[in-house]
Amino acid sequence: MGDRQDRVRSTQEKIKKGGPEKGHKKQLDASKLFVRDRLKLFFDREEIRTEFGLMARNWNEELAADGVVCGSGEISGRSVFFTASDYTVKAGSIGQYHGEKLIRAQEAAIRARRPILYLIDSSGARIEETGGHHVDKRGAGQLFYYHSIMSGSVPQVGVLYGTCFAGTAYTPVFCDLLIMMKDSSMAIASPRMVEMVIGQKTTPDELGGAKMHAEVSGSAHFIAESELDAAKIVKKIFSYLPDNSEEKPPRYPEEEPEISPDTLDEIIPPDANKPYSIQKLISAVVDRRSFLEVKEHYAKELAVGFARIKGQVVGIVANNPLYKGGAIFPESSDKGAEFVWLCDAYQIPLVYLVDTPGFMVGTQVERSAILKRGRKFIYATSSATVPRICVIVRKSYGAGIYAMSGPAYDPDVTLALPSAEIAVMGPEAAINAVYFNHLAQITDPEERAKVTTELKEQYRQGYDIFKLAGEMVVDELIDPSQMRNEISSYLELFAKKSIQLPPRRHSTII
């Protein structure tokens, strides 16, 4: 018995050291942590709780655990499954048993109804292992099938550490939330393949670097400066998410806002066209340092992120007048729709802070499918069944209010600040549309300016917020300093909200 135990222990200890020396040197040269040291950054007590598949391919010393560590650990006392590439084993490439382990981790997360964390540092499929296991029914391709059916059921969070091309680049983008290391990259094909196929010369960073995916494609939700930074972001993400779609998000003790709510009236300029930072406004509403902005560097005209209001987790969707006047573009439509859908999947109430002139117009946005992508934002908001609170901060023009859960989109309450304006369009555009010919006939410039001013004032009277409150277009007209308290009260009031959408197999909007 002793000899058999010793053999098991010695074999496992050897496997836990990872791949061959050349693999460790390659990893060291890339300034990356060994996978088992990396895992210590994420889990309580710097230890994993369970590991399965350690003995995979144990007959080949160079393929320790077949290049991936899979198991479970605890993050702030909560169980999380994980898969973690071992770069020392053939650059983390996916072989037959590597793929099997990934799939088993996903199946375990589905059965246990627990979140799963993917630590991705893989060069792709192990090409030399050609054969059916890459495409057969139980092959590596099934990994993406499980990504798909897990979506919205249990949280999937990913961290990308290196270059990731071809098939393995799908795992990062299937994640609900993706953190890319600042020097990582991902693309559907490597620069060498790109040059071979279309003759274009490029670099990994230019093709699919973290900065590009954070600012241009919108595929990266966060950029991490270091491996420790990545672990901190992951831990913070899990502090907002439930274990699965049937549970509520975790609750935390209340903390006072970073900025006093009494200053809100000073933060919001009286001039409807003057920009300001929506993040500053958010800091006066949510608990101190609780706002985790998602896709901060992408489509900045819309700010989205997780926060807590008096300990209650919420999703914030806010127009940002500091960028493009807060207008909604195709990119911000995608950003808003995806975030709303994520929050609705995991029972996170939504708070909309509205200050937008509406959807952007022009040939460029039409060619970028503003209508088709804009409908996704409107659809996501319309279909979200979690508590929804709409706060009209300032401008709320045109179809922008549709995407931002305006009165017609069945929010649980519509609150308005004294600075709020709700109209089909702004006064300048409205007067130009309705009275263009009339004004053109006035030859005297001074007289034309006078008439224009009078018409604008008449138009403004039609959407005066006191008038709209009297007509019950909005439910409450509130003091800005009370916004936090009002939102919190309605969150508590609708905490048990339950509505059923009309029967259907699924929507045709995607």
C-alpha positions as CSV (number, residue, x, y, z in Angstrom):
1,M,0.0,0.0,0.0
2,G,2.8,2.4,0.9
3,D,4.6,1.9,-2.4
4,R,1.4,2.6,-4.4
5,Q,0.7,5.8,-2.3
6,D,4.2,6.9,-2.8
7,R,3.9,6.4,-6.6
8,V,0.7,8.4,-6.7
9,R,2.2,11.3,-4.7
10,S,5.5,11.4,-6.6
11,T,3.7,11.4,-9.9
12,Q,1.3,14.2,-8.8
13,E,4.1,16.3,-7.4
14,K,6.1,16.0,-10.7
15,I,3.0,16.9,-12.7
16,K,2.4,20.0,-10.6
17,K,5.8,21.3,-11.6
18,G,4.4,21.8,-15.1
19,G,6.1,21.3,-18.4
20,P,9.8,21.0,-19.3
21,E,12.5,23.4,-18.5
22,K,12.3,25.1,-21.9
23,G,8.6,25.8,-21.3
24,H,9.4,27.4,-18.0
25,K,12.1,29.5,-19.6
26,K,9.8,30.7,-22.3
27,Q,7.2,31.7,-19.7
28,L,9.9,33.5,-17.6
29,D,11.1,35.4,-20.7
30,A,7.5,36.5,-21.2
31,S,7.4,37.8,-17.6
32,K,4.4,35.6,-16.8
33,L,3.6,33.7,-13.7
34,F,3.6,29.9,-13.6
35,V,-0.1,28.8,-13.7
36,R,-0.1,27.4,-10.1
37,D,1.4,30.6,-8.8
38,R,-1.1,32.6,-10.8
39,L,-4.0,30.7,-9.3
40,K,-2.9,31.7,-5.8
41,L,-3.7,35.4,-6.7
42,F,-7.4,34.6,-7.1
43,F,-8.5,32.2,-4.4
44,D,-9.0,32.5,-0.6
45,R,-6.0,31.3,1.4
46,E,-4.0,31.2,-1.9
47,E,-5.2,27.7,-2.6
48,I,-7.5,25.8,-4.9
49,R,-10.2,23.7,-3.3
50,T,-10.4,20.8,-5.8
51,E,-8.6,19.7,-8.9
52,F,-9.6,17.1,-11.5
53,G,-7.7,15.7,-14.4
54,L,-4.3,16.2,-12.8
55,M,-3.2,12.8,-14.1
56,A,-4.3,13.4,-17.7
57,R,-1.6,12.1,-20.0
58,N,0.6,11.2,-17.1
59,W,2.6,8.8,-19.3
60,N,4.2,11.8,-21.1
61,E,6.3,13.9,-18.7
62,E,6.4,16.8,-21.2
63,L,2.6,17.1,-21.3
64,A,1.9,17.6,-17.6
65,A,-1.8,17.5,-17.0
66,D,-2.0,18.0,-20.7
67,G,-1.4,21.7,-20.3
68,V,-4.3,22.9,-18.2
69,V,-5.3,23.0,-14.6
70,C,-9.0,22.6,-13.8
71,G,-10.9,22.5,-10.6
72,S,-12.6,24.8,-8.1
73,G,-11.7,27.4,-5.5
74,E,-13.3,30.0,-3.2
75,I,-13.4,33.7,-3.9
76,S,-14.6,35.6,-0.8
77,G,-16.1,32.4,0.4
78,R,-18.0,31.6,-2.8
79,S,-17.2,28.5,-4.8
80,V,-16.0,29.1,-8.4
81,F,-14.9,26.6,-11.0
82,F,-11.9,27.4,-13.1
83,T,-9.8,26.4,-16.0
84,A,-6.2,27.7,-16.3
85,S,-3.8,27.2,-19.2
86,D,-0.3,26.0,-18.4
87,Y,2.0,27.9,-20.8
88,T,5.0,25.7,-19.9
89,V,3.3,22.8,-21.7
90,K,3.5,23.5,-25.4
91,A,2.5,27.2,-24.9
92,G,-0.8,26.2,-23.4
93,S,-2.0,24.6,-26.6
94,I,-5.2,22.5,-26.6
95,G,-4.7,18.8,-27.0
96,Q,-7.2,15.9,-26.8
97,Y,-7.3,15.6,-23.0
98,H,-6.8,19.3,-22.4
99,G,-10.0,19.9,-24.4
100,E,-11.8,17.1,-22.5
101,K,-10.8,18.8,-19.2
102,L,-12.2,22.2,-20.3
103,I,-15.5,20.6,-21.3
104,R,-15.8,18.7,-18.0
105,A,-15.2,22.0,-16.1
106,Q,-18.0,23.6,-18.0
107,E,-20.3,20.6,-17.3
108,A,-19.5,20.7,-13.6
109,A,-20.3,24.5,-13.5
110,I,-23.7,23.8,-15.2
111,R,-24.6,21.0,-12.8
112,A,-23.4,22.8,-9.7
113,R,-24.9,26.1,-10.8
114,R,-21.7,27.9,-10.0
115,P,-19.7,30.6,-11.9
116,I,-16.7,29.6,-14.0
117,L,-13.4,31.5,-14.4
118,Y,-11.2,31.0,-17.5
119,L,-7.6,31.9,-17.2
120,I,-6.5,31.8,-20.9
121,D,-2.9,31.6,-21.9
122,S,-3.0,29.3,-24.9
123,S,-1.5,29.4,-28.4
124,G,-4.4,27.5,-29.8
125,A,-5.2,24.0,-30.9
126,R,-2.3,21.5,-30.9
127,I,-2.0,21.2,-34.6
128,E,0.4,18.2,-34.5
129,E,-2.4,16.2,-32.8
130,T,-4.5,16.0,-36.0
131,G,-7.5,13.9,-35.8
132,G,-11.2,13.7,-35.0
133,H,-10.9,15.0,-31.4
134,H,-10.9,18.6,-32.7
135,V,-14.2,18.3,-34.5
136,D,-16.0,15.2,-33.2
137,K,-19.0,15.1,-30.9
138,R,-17.0,15.2,-27.8
139,G,-14.1,17.3,-29.2
140,A,-12.7,20.7,-28.4
141,G,-15.4,22.3,-30.6
142,Q,-18.0,21.3,-28.0
143,L,-16.3,23.9,-25.7
144,F,-18.0,26.7,-27.7
145,Y,-21.3,24.8,-27.6
146,Y,-21.2,24.8,-23.8
147,H,-20.1,28.5,-23.8
148,S,-23.3,29.2,-25.7
149,I,-25.8,27.2,-23.6
150,M,-24.2,28.4,-20.4
151,S,-24.7,32.1,-21.4
152,G,-27.0,33.8,-18.9
153,S,-27.2,30.7,-16.8
154,V,-24.0,30.9,-14.8
155,P,-21.5,33.8,-14.9
156,Q,-18.5,33.2,-17.2
157,V,-15.5,35.5,-16.6
158,G,-12.2,35.3,-18.5
159,V,-8.7,36.7,-18.2
160,L,-6.5,36.7,-21.3
161,Y,-2.7,36.6,-20.6
162,G,-1.0,36.2,-23.9
163,T,-1.5,35.9,-27.7
164,C,-4.6,34.0,-28.6
165,F,-5.4,33.2,-32.2
166,A,-7.9,31.1,-34.1
167,G,-10.3,28.8,-32.3
168,T,-9.1,29.6,-28.8
169,A,-9.9,33.3,-29.4
170,Y,-13.6,32.4,-29.1
171,T,-13.5,31.5,-25.4
172,P,-12.5,35.1,-24.4
173,V,-15.4,36.7,-26.4
174,F,-17.9,34.1,-25.1
175,C,-17.2,35.3,-21.6
176,D,-19.8,37.6,-19.9
177,L,-16.9,39.8,-18.9
178,L,-13.3,39.7,-20.2
179,I,-10.1,41.2,-18.7
180,M,-7.2,41.5,-21.1
181,M,-3.7,41.9,-19.9
182,K,-2.3,45.1,-21.4
183,D,0.2,43.2,-23.6
184,S,-2.2,40.4,-24.6
185,S,-3.9,40.0,-28.0
186,M,-6.5,37.9,-29.7
187,A,-7.7,37.5,-33.3
188,I,-9.4,35.0,-35.5
189,A,-6.1,34.3,-37.3
190,S,-2.4,35.0,-36.5
191,P,-0.4,37.7,-38.4
192,R,1.4,35.0,-40.3
193,M,-1.9,33.5,-41.4
194,V,-3.4,36.9,-42.3
195,E,-0.4,37.6,-44.5
196,M,-0.7,34.2,-46.2
197,V,-4.4,34.5,-46.9
198,I,-4.9,38.2,-47.8
199,G,-1.3,39.5,-48.2
200,Q,-1.6,42.0,-45.3
201,K,1.3,42.5,-43.0
202,T,0.4,43.2,-39.4
203,T,1.5,42.6,-35.8
204,P,-0.4,40.9,-33.0
205,D,-0.9,44.2,-31.2
206,E,-2.2,46.0,-34.3
207,L,-4.4,43.0,-35.3
208,G,-5.9,42.3,-31.9
209,G,-4.1,44.0,-29.1
210,A,-5.8,44.8,-25.7
211,K,-6.0,48.6,-26.5
212,M,-7.6,47.9,-29.9
213,H,-10.2,45.5,-28.3
214,A,-10.9,47.9,-25.5
215,E,-11.3,51.0,-27.6
216,V,-12.3,49.9,-31.1
217,S,-13.9,46.5,-31.2
218,G,-15.4,46.6,-27.7
219,S,-14.5,43.0,-27.1
220,A,-12.5,43.7,-24.0
221,H,-14.4,44.8,-20.9
222,F,-11.3,45.7,-18.8
223,I,-7.5,46.1,-19.3
224,A,-5.3,44.9,-16.5
225,E,-1.9,46.4,-15.8
226,S,-0.5,43.4,-14.0
227,E,-1.5,39.8,-13.1
228,L,-2.3,41.1,-9.6
229,D,-4.5,43.8,-11.1
230,A,-6.3,41.2,-13.1
231,A,-7.0,39.1,-10.0
232,K,-8.3,42.2,-8.2
233,I,-10.7,43.0,-11.1
234,V,-12.0,39.4,-11.1
235,K,-12.7,39.5,-7.4
236,K,-14.5,42.8,-7.7
237,I,-16.6,41.5,-10.6
238,F,-17.7,38.5,-8.5
239,S,-18.7,40.8,-5.7
240,Y,-21.6,42.0,-8.0
241,L,-22.7,38.7,-9.6
242,P,-24.8,35.9,-8.1
243,D,-23.8,32.3,-8.5
244,N,-26.4,31.7,-11.2
245,S,-29.4,33.2,-12.9
246,E,-31.9,32.0,-10.3
247,E,-30.2,33.8,-7.4
248,K,-30.1,37.4,-6.4
249,P,-26.8,39.4,-6.3
250,P,-24.9,39.5,-3.0
251,R,-25.9,42.3,-0.5
252,Y,-23.3,44.4,1.3
253,P,-23.3,47.0,4.1
254,E,-24.3,50.5,3.1
255,E,-21.5,53.0,2.5
256,E,-21.9,56.8,2.0
257,P,-21.3,58.2,-1.4
258,E,-17.8,59.5,-2.3
259,I,-19.3,62.8,-3.2
260,S,-22.1,64.4,-1.2
261,P,-25.6,64.1,-2.9
262,D,-26.1,67.7,-1.8
263,T,-23.7,68.8,-4.5
264,L,-25.7,67.2,-7.4
265,D,-27.4,70.4,-8.3
266,E,-23.9,72.0,-8.8
267,I,-22.6,69.0,-10.9
268,I,-25.4,69.3,-13.4
269,P,-25.0,72.5,-15.5
270,P,-28.2,74.6,-16.0
271,D,-27.3,75.0,-19.7
272,A,-28.6,71.8,-21.4
273,N,-25.8,71.9,-23.9
274,K,-23.0,72.2,-21.5
275,P,-21.0,69.0,-20.9
276,Y,-20.2,67.4,-17.5
277,S,-18.8,64.1,-16.2
278,I,-21.5,61.5,-15.7
279,Q,-19.0,59.6,-13.5
280,K,-19.0,62.5,-11.1
281,L,-22.8,62.4,-10.9
282,I,-22.7,58.7,-10.3
283,S,-20.2,59.1,-7.5
284,A,-22.8,61.3,-5.7
285,V,-25.5,58.6,-6.0
286,V,-23.8,55.2,-5.4
287,D,-21.9,53.8,-2.4
288,R,-18.3,54.9,-2.0
289,R,-16.0,53.5,-4.7
290,S,-18.5,50.9,-5.7
291,F,-18.9,51.9,-9.3
292,L,-17.1,49.4,-11.6
293,E,-17.3,50.9,-15.0
294,V,-17.5,48.3,-17.8
295,K,-16.0,49.0,-21.2
296,E,-14.7,52.3,-19.9
297,H,-12.7,53.0,-23.0
298,Y,-15.3,52.0,-25.6
299,A,-18.2,54.2,-26.8
300,K,-17.6,56.7,-24.0
301,E,-20.8,58.6,-24.8
302,L,-22.5,55.9,-22.8
303,A,-21.2,54.8,-19.4
304,V,-22.3,51.4,-18.0
305,G,-21.2,49.5,-15.0
306,F,-22.0,47.8,-11.7
307,A,-22.4,49.7,-8.5
308,R,-24.1,49.5,-5.1
309,I,-26.8,51.9,-3.7
310,K,-27.1,51.4,0.1
311,G,-25.6,48.0,-0.3
312,Q,-27.9,46.9,-3.2
313,V,-26.1,45.8,-6.4
314,V,-27.4,47.7,-9.5
315,G,-26.4,48.1,-13.1
316,I,-25.9,51.7,-14.1
317,V,-26.7,52.8,-17.7
318,A,-25.9,56.5,-18.2
319,N,-25.5,58.9,-21.1
320,N,-22.3,60.8,-20.8
321,P,-22.6,64.4,-22.2
322,L,-18.8,64.8,-21.9
323,Y,-18.4,62.7,-25.0
324,K,-20.3,63.4,-28.2
325,G,-22.9,65.2,-26.2
326,G,-24.3,61.9,-24.9
327,A,-25.8,61.0,-28.3
328,I,-26.3,57.3,-28.9
329,F,-24.1,55.8,-31.7
330,P,-24.1,52.3,-33.2
331,E,-21.3,51.3,-30.8
332,S,-23.0,52.7,-27.7
333,S,-26.1,50.9,-28.8
334,D,-24.3,47.6,-28.7
335,K,-22.6,48.5,-25.4
336,G,-25.9,49.4,-23.8
337,A,-27.8,46.4,-25.1
338,E,-25.1,43.9,-24.0
339,F,-24.9,45.4,-20.5
340,V,-28.6,45.5,-20.0
341,W,-28.9,41.9,-21.2
342,L,-26.1,40.9,-18.8
343,C,-27.8,42.5,-15.8
344,D,-31.2,41.1,-16.7
345,A,-29.7,37.6,-17.0
346,Y,-28.3,37.8,-13.4
347,Q,-31.2,39.6,-11.7
348,I,-29.3,42.9,-11.3
349,P,-31.7,45.9,-11.1
350,L,-31.1,48.6,-13.7
351,V,-30.8,52.3,-13.1
352,Y,-30.9,54.5,-16.2
353,L,-29.6,58.1,-15.9
354,V,-30.9,59.9,-19.0
355,D,-29.2,62.9,-20.6
356,T,-29.1,62.4,-24.4
357,P,-30.1,64.3,-27.5
358,G,-31.1,61.0,-29.0
359,F,-29.6,58.7,-31.6
360,M,-26.9,60.1,-33.9
361,V,-27.8,60.9,-37.5
362,G,-25.9,61.0,-40.8
363,T,-24.5,58.8,-43.5
364,Q,-21.7,57.3,-41.4
365,V,-24.0,56.0,-38.6
366,E,-26.5,54.7,-41.2
367,R,-23.7,52.7,-42.9
368,S,-22.8,51.4,-39.4
369,A,-26.4,50.2,-39.0
370,I,-27.6,52.7,-36.4
371,L,-31.2,51.5,-36.9
372,K,-30.5,47.8,-36.6
373,R,-28.0,48.2,-33.7
374,G,-30.2,50.8,-32.0
375,R,-33.1,48.4,-32.0
376,K,-31.0,45.9,-30.0
377,F,-30.6,48.5,-27.3
378,I,-34.4,49.3,-27.3
379,Y,-35.2,45.6,-27.4
380,A,-32.9,44.7,-24.5
381,T,-34.4,47.5,-22.4
382,S,-38.0,46.5,-23.4
383,S,-37.4,42.8,-22.5
384,A,-35.6,43.3,-19.2
385,T,-37.7,42.0,-16.4
386,V,-35.6,43.1,-13.5
387,P,-36.5,46.3,-11.6
388,R,-35.9,49.3,-13.8
389,I,-35.6,52.8,-12.6
390,C,-35.5,55.7,-15.1
391,V,-34.1,59.1,-13.9
392,I,-34.4,61.9,-16.4
393,V,-31.4,64.1,-15.5
394,R,-31.4,66.6,-18.3
395,K,-32.1,66.1,-22.1
396,S,-34.2,63.2,-23.2
397,Y,-34.9,63.7,-26.8
398,G,-36.2,61.5,-29.6
399,A,-35.8,57.7,-29.6
400,G,-33.0,58.1,-27.1
401,I,-35.6,57.9,-24.3
402,Y,-36.8,54.6,-25.7
403,A,-33.5,52.9,-25.3
404,M,-33.0,54.5,-21.9
405,S,-36.2,53.0,-20.4
406,G,-38.4,56.1,-20.7
407,P,-42.1,56.2,-19.5
408,A,-43.4,54.2,-22.5
409,Y,-41.0,51.4,-21.8
410,D,-42.6,50.3,-18.6
411,P,-40.0,51.2,-16.0
412,D,-41.1,50.7,-12.5
413,V,-40.8,54.4,-11.9
414,T,-39.8,57.5,-13.9
415,L,-38.1,60.2,-11.8
416,A,-37.2,63.6,-13.1
417,L,-34.9,66.3,-11.9
418,P,-35.9,70.0,-12.2
419,S,-33.3,70.2,-15.1
420,A,-35.1,67.5,-17.1
421,E,-36.4,68.0,-20.6
422,I,-38.5,65.4,-22.5
423,A,-39.2,66.1,-26.2
424,V,-39.2,64.7,-29.7
425,M,-36.2,66.8,-30.4
426,G,-34.3,69.8,-29.1
427,P,-35.7,73.4,-29.7
428,E,-33.2,74.3,-32.4
429,A,-33.9,71.2,-34.4
430,A,-37.7,71.4,-33.9
431,I,-38.0,75.0,-35.0
432,N,-35.8,74.3,-38.0
433,A,-38.0,71.3,-38.9
434,V,-41.4,73.0,-38.4
435,Y,-40.8,76.7,-39.3
436,F,-37.9,76.6,-41.8
437,N,-39.9,78.0,-44.7
438,H,-41.6,80.6,-42.5
439,L,-38.3,81.8,-41.1
440,A,-36.7,81.9,-44.5
441,Q,-39.2,84.4,-45.7
442,I,-38.2,86.9,-43.0
443,T,-35.5,89.0,-44.7
444,D,-34.5,91.1,-41.7
445,P,-31.9,89.1,-39.7
446,E,-32.8,90.8,-36.4
447,E,-36.5,90.1,-36.9
448,R,-35.7,86.5,-37.9
449,A,-33.6,86.0,-34.7
450,K,-36.4,87.5,-32.6
451,V,-39.1,85.3,-34.1
452,T,-36.8,82.2,-33.7
453,T,-36.2,83.0,-30.0
454,E,-40.0,83.4,-29.5
455,L,-40.7,80.1,-31.3
456,K,-38.1,78.3,-29.2
457,E,-39.6,79.6,-26.0
458,Q,-43.1,78.5,-27.1
459,Y,-41.7,75.0,-27.9
460,R,-39.9,74.8,-24.5
461,Q,-43.2,75.5,-22.7
462,G,-44.6,72.4,-24.3
463,Y,-42.0,70.2,-22.6
464,D,-41.6,72.1,-19.4
465,I,-40.9,69.4,-16.8
466,F,-43.5,70.9,-14.3
467,K,-46.1,70.6,-17.1
468,L,-45.1,67.0,-17.8
469,A,-45.2,66.1,-14.1
470,G,-48.7,67.6,-14.0
471,E,-49.6,65.4,-17.0
472,M,-48.1,62.4,-15.2
473,V,-45.6,61.8,-18.0
474,V,-43.2,61.3,-15.1
475,D,-44.1,59.8,-11.8
476,E,-42.1,62.1,-9.5
477,L,-40.3,65.4,-9.8
478,I,-37.5,65.2,-7.2
479,D,-34.7,67.3,-5.7
480,P,-31.3,66.2,-7.0
481,S,-30.0,65.7,-3.5
482,Q,-32.7,63.1,-2.9
483,M,-31.9,61.0,-6.0
484,R,-30.0,58.4,-4.1
485,N,-32.7,58.0,-1.4
486,E,-35.5,57.9,-4.0
487,I,-33.7,55.2,-6.1
488,S,-32.9,53.2,-3.0
489,S,-36.6,53.3,-1.9
490,Y,-37.9,52.1,-5.2
491,L,-35.2,49.3,-5.4
492,E,-36.5,48.0,-2.1
493,L,-40.1,48.4,-3.1
494,F,-39.7,46.4,-6.3
495,A,-37.2,43.9,-5.0
496,K,-39.8,41.1,-5.4
497,K,-40.9,42.2,-8.9
498,S,-42.1,39.3,-11.0
499,I,-43.5,39.7,-14.6
500,Q,-43.9,37.3,-17.4
501,L,-43.4,38.3,-21.0
502,P,-45.8,36.9,-23.7
503,P,-45.1,33.3,-24.6
504,R,-42.6,32.7,-27.4
505,R,-39.7,30.4,-28.3
506,H,-37.4,33.3,-28.5
507,S,-37.1,36.8,-30.0
508,T,-36.0,37.2,-33.6
509,I,-33.9,40.2,-32.6
510,I,-30.2,39.4,-32.1
